[in-house]
Amino acid sequence: MMKFVVLAVFVAGAYGCGLPTFPPILTRVVGGEDARPHSWPWQISLQYLNNGEWRHTCGGTLISSDWVLTAAHCINNRNTYRVALGKQNLKELEEPGSVNIAAGKIVVNEKWNPLFIRNDIALVKLETPVTFTDDIKPACLPEAGDILPNEAPCYITGWGRLYTGGPIADILQQALLPVVSHEICSQPDWWGSQVTDNMVCAGGDGVVSGCNGDSGGPLNCRSADGSWAVHGIVSFGSGLSCNYPKKPTVFTRVSAYIDWMNTTMMNN
């Protein structure tokens, strides 16, 4: 196990995980905004084949040359999947800098519980490794057990619905989504006992949140060295509205699953 961990750190360091060639333009625009092209080069679109057409279903995060991190609830064993990397506009089928790679092995966490939405995490192995470019790079992973402080300024990215019941975004969106501590998020008038220690809450101001189509995508948080790490995987939100007060977007906490991820990637 130690050999694998050291190797993983070396590979990430060699390619500069979490360091986009085109840094994101960070603002506090209410409701989110179009992201600078290729400023989140680890963001992927998980797509499934439907009547001969590929359709976006979830987001995800590139974490190495051949592995993508997403949510367990995004995976349906009856579907055929591919991963679109280097995308900015989903409407552009032949977008410069982008590449589509078939999903190889998909590993859903064995403790995934769809009834209570527990352990909502999955790994997708690309059928062939992707070559890193200015437009396609991996995100960093947090240290195992790392807990974000309340109001940590993280960003959600994805092609989810622009508003409740609205259309799926064509252009990759970004929005500032401050972290809400577990102590606050687990209060009865927030998410209560639905939120566990293995989750991260962010948002909840009734203005900005994740929405349908953002599932599986990253909660991007900047580390002290300036690199970006994926601290969360979009898991669930309010069924009443995409922007509901005291019902922040809930993410699977990536730092709680580092050992599971290392073991899964080593064995597959």
C-alpha positions in Angstrom: 0.0 0.0 0.0 2.8 2.4 0.8 4.5 1.9 -2.5 1.2 2.7 -4.3 0.6 5.9 -2.3 4.2 7.1 -3.0 3.7 6.4 -6.7 0.4 8.2 -6.8 2.0 11.3 -5.2 4.9 11.2 -7.6 2.6 11.0 -10.7 0.4 13.8 -9.5 3.4 16.0 -8.7 5.0 15.3 -12.1 1.9 16.6 -13.9 1.0 19.4 -11.5 -2.3 18.2 -10.2 -4.8 21.0 -9.5 -2.9 23.6 -11.4 -4.8 24.8 -14.5 -2.9 26.4 -17.4 -5.7 28.9 -17.6 -6.6 29.8 -14.0 -10.3 30.4 -13.2 -11.5 33.9 -12.9 -13.0 33.9 -9.4 -15.8 36.3 -8.7 -18.8 36.4 -6.4 -21.5 36.6 -9.0 -24.9 35.6 -7.5 -26.3 32.4 -9.1 -23.1 31.4 -10.8 -21.5 32.2 -14.2 -19.9 30.8 -17.3 -16.4 29.4 -16.4 -13.3 30.6 -18.2 -12.7 28.0 -20.9 -10.6 25.1 -19.6 -10.0 26.7 -16.2 -11.3 23.6 -14.5 -9.4 21.0 -16.7 -10.3 18.1 -14.4 -14.1 18.6 -14.9 -15.6 15.8 -17.0 -19.0 15.1 -18.4 -20.2 11.6 -17.8 -22.4 10.6 -20.8 -24.7 7.7 -21.6 -25.8 6.3 -24.9 -29.5 6.9 -25.6 -31.1 5.9 -29.0 -27.7 6.4 -30.7 -27.0 9.8 -29.1 -24.6 10.5 -26.2 -26.3 12.5 -23.4 -24.8 14.3 -20.4 -26.0 12.7 -17.1 -23.5 13.7 -14.5 -20.3 15.5 -13.8 -17.1 14.0 -12.5 -13.4 14.7 -11.7 -10.3 13.4 -13.5 -7.9 12.3 -10.7 -5.3 10.5 -12.8 -4.6 9.6 -16.4 -7.1 6.7 -16.3 -9.4 7.2 -13.3 -12.4 9.5 -12.9 -14.3 10.2 -9.6 -18.1 10.5 -9.6 -21.2 9.7 -7.6 -22.6 6.2 -7.1 -26.1 7.4 -7.9 -24.9 8.4 -11.4 -24.3 4.8 -12.4 -26.9 2.5 -13.9 -25.6 -0.9 -14.8 -27.9 -1.0 -17.9 -26.2 2.0 -19.5 -23.2 2.4 -21.7 -21.0 5.3 -20.6 -18.3 7.4 -22.0 -16.2 10.2 -20.4 -16.0 13.6 -22.2 -12.8 15.4 -21.2 -11.6 19.0 -21.9 -15.2 20.2 -22.6 -16.5 23.7 -22.2 -19.6 23.7 -24.4 -21.6 20.5 -24.5 -23.4 21.6 -27.6 -20.1 21.5 -29.6 -19.7 17.9 -30.6 -16.2 18.4 -32.0 -14.8 21.0 -29.5 -11.1 21.7 -29.9 -9.0 20.2 -27.1 -11.7 17.8 -26.0 -11.7 14.0 -26.2 -14.2 11.3 -25.6 -13.1 8.0 -24.0 -15.2 5.0 -23.3 -15.7 4.0 -19.7 -13.9 0.8 -18.9 -14.4 -0.7 -15.4 -16.8 1.1 -13.1 -16.5 0.5 -9.4 -19.3 1.6 -7.1 -18.6 1.7 -3.4 -19.8 -1.6 -2.0 -21.5 0.3 0.9 -23.5 2.5 -1.4 -27.0 2.9 0.1 -29.5 4.6 -2.3 -32.3 4.6 0.2 -30.5 6.8 2.7 -27.9 8.2 0.2 -24.9 6.9 2.0 -21.4 6.3 0.5 -22.3 8.0 -2.7 -19.0 7.5 -4.5 -17.8 5.6 -7.6 -14.7 5.3 -9.7 -14.7 5.0 -13.5 -11.6 3.6 -15.2 -11.1 5.0 -18.7 -10.8 2.3 -21.4 -7.5 4.0 -22.5 -5.5 6.5 -20.4 -5.9 10.1 -21.4 -2.9 12.3 -22.3 -2.6 15.4 -20.2 -2.8 18.7 -22.0 -3.4 22.4 -21.2 -7.1 21.5 -21.4 -7.1 18.2 -19.6 -5.4 17.8 -16.2 -6.1 16.0 -13.0 -7.3 17.5 -9.7 -5.5 16.9 -6.5 -6.9 14.8 -3.7 -7.2 16.0 -0.1 -5.3 14.4 2.7 -7.2 11.5 4.3 -9.5 12.7 7.0 -9.2 16.4 6.1 -12.1 18.5 7.3 -12.8 21.9 5.7 -13.5 24.8 8.1 -16.9 26.6 8.1 -17.2 29.1 5.3 -14.2 27.8 3.4 -14.5 29.4 -0.1 -15.0 26.5 -2.4 -16.4 26.4 -5.9 -18.9 24.1 -7.5 -18.6 23.4 -11.3 -20.9 21.6 -13.7 -23.5 21.7 -16.5 -26.5 21.3 -14.2 -29.8 23.0 -14.6 -29.5 26.8 -14.5 -32.4 27.0 -12.1 -35.2 24.8 -10.7 -36.9 23.1 -13.6 -34.8 25.1 -16.1 -32.6 23.9 -18.9 -29.3 22.1 -18.6 -26.4 24.5 -19.1 -24.5 24.3 -22.4 -21.5 26.2 -21.1 -19.6 24.9 -18.0 -20.8 26.9 -14.9 -18.9 27.9 -11.8 -20.2 29.3 -8.5 -18.7 30.2 -5.1 -20.2 27.8 -2.6 -18.9 28.4 1.0 -18.7 25.3 3.2 -21.2 24.9 6.0 -19.8 23.0 9.0 -21.2 19.7 10.0 -22.3 21.2 13.3 -24.5 23.7 11.5 -25.6 21.5 8.6 -26.8 18.7 10.9 -29.1 21.0 12.9 -32.8 20.0 12.8 -33.8 23.0 10.6 -31.0 22.3 8.2 -30.4 18.7 7.0 -30.5 17.1 10.5 -29.6 13.4 10.7 -29.6 13.0 6.9 -26.1 14.4 6.9 -23.3 12.2 8.2 -19.6 12.9 9.0 -18.7 11.5 5.6 -20.4 14.4 3.9 -19.7 18.0 3.2 -22.3 20.7 3.0 -21.8 23.9 1.0 -24.2 26.8 0.2 -27.6 27.0 1.8 -28.1 30.7 1.4 -31.1 30.2 -0.9 -29.3 31.8 -3.8 -26.6 29.4 -5.1 -26.5 25.6 -5.1 -26.0 22.6 -7.2 -28.9 21.4 -9.4 -29.9 18.4 -11.5 -27.1 17.5 -13.8 -24.4 18.7 -11.4 -24.4 15.3 -9.6 -21.1 13.6 -9.4 -19.2 16.8 -10.1 -16.5 18.3 -7.8 -16.4 20.8 -4.9 -13.2 22.5 -5.8 -11.2 24.0 -2.9 -7.9 25.7 -3.1 -5.0 24.4 -1.0 -2.4 26.6 0.7 0.1 25.9 -2.1 -2.4 27.3 -4.6 -3.4 24.0 -6.2 -7.0 22.9 -6.3 -8.3 19.7 -4.7 -11.6 17.9 -5.1 -13.0 17.8 -1.6 -16.6 16.8 -2.5 -18.7 14.9 -5.0 -22.2 16.4 -5.6 -24.6 14.0 -4.0 -28.0 15.5 -3.1 -29.9 18.7 -2.5 -33.4 19.9 -1.7 -36.2 18.2 -3.7 -38.2 21.4 -3.3 -35.9 23.7 -5.1 -32.3 23.9 -6.3 -31.8 27.0 -4.2 -33.6 26.5 -0.9 -32.6 28.3 2.4 -30.9 26.0 5.0 -30.8 23.2 2.5 -27.2 23.4 1.1 -25.9 21.1 -1.5 -24.6 17.9 0.1 -21.4 16.3 -1.2 -19.7 13.0 -0.5 -16.6 14.0 1.5 -13.7 12.7 -0.6 -11.2 12.7 2.3 -13.2 10.0 4.0 -12.7 7.6 1.1 -9.0 8.0 0.3 -8.1 4.5 1.5 -11.0 3.0 -0.5 -10.0 4.9 -3.6 -6.3 3.8 -3.3 -7.3 0.2 -2.8 -9.8 0.2 -5.7 -7.3 1.8 -8.1 -4.5 -0.6 -7.1 -6.7 -3.7 -7.5 -8.2 -2.7 -10.9 
